[in-house]
Amino acid sequence: MTRTRIAGIGMYVPQNVVSNDALASVMDTSDEWIQERTGIRERRYATRFEDTTTTMGVAAAKVAMERANVSPSDIDFVIFATLSPDYYFPGCGVLAQRLLGLKEIGALDIRNQCSGFIYALSVADQFIKTGMYKNILLMASETHSYGLDFSTRGRNVSVIFGDGAGAVVLQPSTDGRGILSTHLHSDGSEAEMLSMINPGFHAGKFVAAKKPKTPQQPFGGLFITKDLVENDDVYPYMDGQLVFKKAIVKLPEVIMEALNASNYRPSDIHLLIPHQANLRINQMVQHALRLRDDQVYNNIQKFGNTTAASIPIALCEAWENGRVQDHDLVCLAAFGSGFTWGSALLKW
Ligand SMILES: CC(C)(COP(=O)(O)OP(=O)(O)OC[C@H]1O[C@@H](n2cnc3c(N)ncnc32)[C@H](O)[C@@H]1OP(=O)(O)O)[C@@H](O)C(=O)NCCC(=O)NCCS
């Protein structure tokens, strides 16, 4: 049976370490509040005018490709997951294809926010298992720091997020190792509760209060308006408590779904790598599944929430630290904006 295995993994985080105290110097927050509520001690911010979501993804990809022992000419498909793309369009996939000097292969952009890596992995898995591609390069990268609201008004969101990238090279394997199953879910009924809807083409359709004041013109003028800029209505919005409550239900559910699909129990997991959104969420998931400390990997303390990049960054760091060994049962799980959530179970 052909499975999809991670043949190489890499990560890139920018050098700029930003402490909680540094944030407290620009907004009304504190190291104590941030650590107590989220576990985050520091995060990385991209080097301004130098790093972008694409360049960071490419930096991680180069490491992953070297470790997989593949060259740019071997790559036959590219997937790029992000919620903070360099351009509104085209997506980062083609920008990465250009920077890496890849052939005229397909480049797919995935925008499933915190679940982006799991969604992308699932898509790649289907292409590999059917035999369509042999070397898929998957990048997940985020540059949150360029666009957050660093005034006190935006503090519940801004203190959480960090920048960085992870990447994997995916190949077919026939020795039983690789992805056992992936499980994807969504529920758009509360889509706006964790969202950045502006600038956008929604014209206020779903949220009456967000209807743009139409300028005196017959066409256009509904995407970026002066109002949006003047009212600072161009930042992410999050109902943190709602997200928290959903996450601690859906994550254990989707992890159990993955385990049940292959007749495993939580005690069989060598390492669970949950999305790094909040240490308290992950501790509650660990408790719900009765997992030991050594079965769960967290690094949000150092990097904050890097959205699509958080799982590959954590997986890469865990592998580099020897926490993931050949044939280990590894479970990945994410929950985030959409809402979307998912899991993947793999034999490393
Ligand atoms: C964001 C989060 C840490 C906020 O913690 P919380 O306990 O829910 O806090 P609340 O939003 O209810 O706010 C509590 C108080 O802290 C204040 N506060 C919010 N952010 C703050 C900050 N950075 N510093 C200091 N105070 C802050 C609020 O203004 C509020 O004050 P008030 O009681 O005077 O009105 C938490 O809800 C969370 O992590 N949710 C999940 C987020 C998540 O996973 N997002 C990503 C999904 S991919």
The ligand as an SDF file (V2000), in Angstrom:
LIG
                    3D

 48 50  0  0  0  0  0  0  0  0999 V2000
   -7.3870   35.6380   23.5900 C   0  0  0  0  0  0  0  0  0  0  0  0
   -7.4320   35.0670   24.9900 C   0  0  0  0  0  0  0  0  0  0  0  0
   -6.0280   34.7880   25.5080 C   0  0  0  0  0  0  0  0  0  0  0  0
   -8.0760   36.0830   25.8940 C   0  0  0  0  0  0  0  0  0  0  0  0
   -8.1960   35.5710   27.1960 O   0  0  0  0  0  0  0  0  0  0  0  0
   -9.5990   35.6960   27.9450 P   0  0  0  0  0  0  0  0  0  0  0  0
   -9.3900   35.1680   29.2910 O   0  0  0  0  0  0  0  0  0  0  0  0
  -10.6210   35.0200   27.0930 O   0  0  0  0  0  0  0  0  0  0  0  0
   -9.7740   37.2460   27.9830 O   0  0  0  0  0  0  0  0  0  0  0  0
  -11.0150   38.1350   27.5360 P   0  0  0  0  0  0  0  0  0  0  0  0
  -10.9570   38.3670   26.0620 O   0  0  0  0  0  0  0  0  0  0  0  0
  -12.2770   37.5930   28.1090 O   0  0  0  0  0  0  0  0  0  0  0  0
  -10.6530   39.4550   28.2670 O   0  0  0  0  0  0  0  0  0  0  0  0
  -10.5160   39.5140   29.6960 C   0  0  0  0  0  0  0  0  0  0  0  0
   -9.9940   40.8740   30.0540 C   0  0  0  0  0  0  0  0  0  0  0  0
   -8.6280   40.9580   29.6720 O   0  0  0  0  0  0  0  0  0  0  0  0
   -8.4330   42.1050   28.8490 C   0  0  0  0  0  0  0  0  0  0  0  0
   -7.3880   41.8200   27.8720 N   0  0  0  0  0  0  0  0  0  0  0  0
   -7.5120   41.2740   26.6350 C   0  0  0  0  0  0  0  0  0  0  0  0
   -6.3090   41.1660   26.0700 N   0  0  0  0  0  0  0  0  0  0  0  0
   -5.4110   41.6560   26.9430 C   0  0  0  0  0  0  0  0  0  0  0  0
   -4.0230   41.8050   26.9260 C   0  0  0  0  0  0  0  0  0  0  0  0
   -3.2650   41.4390   25.8800 N   0  0  0  0  0  0  0  0  0  0  0  0
   -3.4220   42.3390   28.0150 N   0  0  0  0  0  0  0  0  0  0  0  0
   -4.1260   42.7010   29.0810 C   0  0  0  0  0  0  0  0  0  0  0  0
   -5.4650   42.5820   29.1620 N   0  0  0  0  0  0  0  0  0  0  0  0
   -6.0940   42.0560   28.1000 C   0  0  0  0  0  0  0  0  0  0  0  0
   -9.7560   42.3520   28.1960 C   0  0  0  0  0  0  0  0  0  0  0  0
   -9.8780   43.6810   27.7860 O   0  0  0  0  0  0  0  0  0  0  0  0
  -10.6960   42.0170   29.3390 C   0  0  0  0  0  0  0  0  0  0  0  0
  -10.7340   43.0960   30.2000 O   0  0  0  0  0  0  0  0  0  0  0  0
  -12.1130   43.4890   30.9510 P   0  0  0  0  0  0  0  0  0  0  0  0
  -12.4420   42.2840   31.7820 O   0  0  0  0  0  0  0  0  0  0  0  0
  -11.7190   44.6880   31.7300 O   0  0  0  0  0  0  0  0  0  0  0  0
  -13.1010   43.7500   29.8570 O   0  0  0  0  0  0  0  0  0  0  0  0
   -8.2340   33.7510   25.0230 C   0  0  0  0  0  0  0  0  0  0  0  0
   -9.6090   34.0150   24.8690 O   0  0  0  0  0  0  0  0  0  0  0  0
   -7.8260   32.7850   23.9620 C   0  0  0  0  0  0  0  0  0  0  0  0
   -6.6810   32.3600   23.8730 O   0  0  0  0  0  0  0  0  0  0  0  0
   -8.7670   32.3640   23.1330 N   0  0  0  0  0  0  0  0  0  0  0  0
   -8.4600   31.4450   22.0600 C   0  0  0  0  0  0  0  0  0  0  0  0
   -7.7490   32.1890   21.0090 C   0  0  0  0  0  0  0  0  0  0  0  0
   -7.2590   31.3270   19.9220 C   0  0  0  0  0  0  0  0  0  0  0  0
   -7.0360   30.1570   20.0950 O   0  0  0  0  0  0  0  0  0  0  0  0
   -7.0630   31.9680   18.7950 N   0  0  0  0  0  0  0  0  0  0  0  0
   -6.4650   31.4280   17.6890 C   0  0  0  0  0  0  0  0  0  0  0  0
   -7.2260   30.3260   17.1340 C   0  0  0  0  0  0  0  0  0  0  0  0
   -6.3710   29.8400   15.7930 S   0  0  0  0  0  0  0  0  0  0  0  0
  1  2  1  0
  2  3  1  0
  2  4  1  0
  2 36  1  0
  4  5  1  0
  5  6  1  0
  6  7  2  0
  6  8  1  0
  6  9  1  0
  9 10  1  0
 10 11  2  0
 10 12  1  0
 10 13  1  0
 13 14  1  0
 14 15  1  0
 15 16  1  0
 15 30  1  0
 16 17  1  0
 17 18  1  0
 17 28  1  0
 18 19  1  0
 18 27  1  0
 19 20  2  0
 20 21  1  0
 21 22  1  0
 21 27  2  0
 22 23  1  0
 22 24  2  0
 24 25  1  0
 25 26  2  0
 26 27  1  0
 28 29  1  0
 28 30  1  0
 30 31  1  0
 31 32  1  0
 32 33  2  0
 32 34  1  0
 32 35  1  0
 36 37  1  0
 36 38  1  0
 38 39  2  0
 38 40  1  0
 40 41  1  0
 41 42  1  0
 42 43  1  0
 43 44  2  0
 43 45  1  0
 45 46  1  0
 46 47  1  0
 47 48  1  0
M  END
$$$$
